[in-house]
Amino acid sequence: MPRRRYSMIAGARDVAPILLGIVPFGLVAGSQVISAGFGMAEAIGMSLFVNAGASQIAATSLYIEGAPLFVILGTALVINARMFIYSISIAPVLESASARLRPLLGHMLVDQNYAMTMTRGRERADVDPVPYYIGAWFALAGTWQLSSIAGAALGPFIPASWGLDFAVPLVFLAMLVPSLKGRLSLEVAGITAIAAALLVPRLPMQTGLLVAMFAGMLWGALRHPAKEVSS
């Protein structure tokens, strides 16, 4: 089997264990688009082009509440600001990609794909990172799109008592826990979690989330300088 194809299949296989957790996440996102007064075409379009579940759910929730457009857009942009951090760290891993392909790789940058490529994708010597990253995204995007369509179609019939919103934090926890290896990662995760718990309820437009991320990064930089981590 050609190495490129093998790497794509490997990416899809490695990401498979977390696909089940994406299904309720997609159901929530798809049903909220319908609840906001849009149709199936808008649900599919938003899922394809926004390609960011947390931002989509936040934006549609604010739209339902009647928030001004600048608040909706601002909140979505702030939530997605973490992608700037992701892109800086993953760029060296995907540096072999052609200039023509890189904008598409940017669109494929989602939390699950980033986490899998930066952990399993880098650890495996038998795969090429770029096709591995693309293969993982195809598996994630296919699952997300199908579950979002199902949510848009079935959302009005899903009892509110099912509480599918629980899926959102569970998906992120499923990605986080396997990466907590060693004192450094545990400290950074703990500081970020504490900062988020304190700041997210108090700061507007989800800016508390962004501040919490930078707090964790600052803690890691101060407590563990680069020369110590690499030694």
Buried (B, 14 or more C-beta within 10 A) or exposed (E): EEEBEBBBBBBBEBBEEBBEBBBBBBBBBBBBBBBBEBEEEBBBEBBEEBBBBBBBBBBBBBBEEEBEEEBBBBBBEBBBBBBEBBBEEBEEBBEEBEEEEEEEBBEBBBBBBBBBBBBBBBEBEEBBBBBBBBBBBBBBBEBBBBBBBBBBBEBEEBEEEEEBEEBBEEBBEBBBEEEEEEEBEEBBBEBBEEBBEBBBEEBEBBBBBBBBBEBBBEBBEEBBEEEEEEE
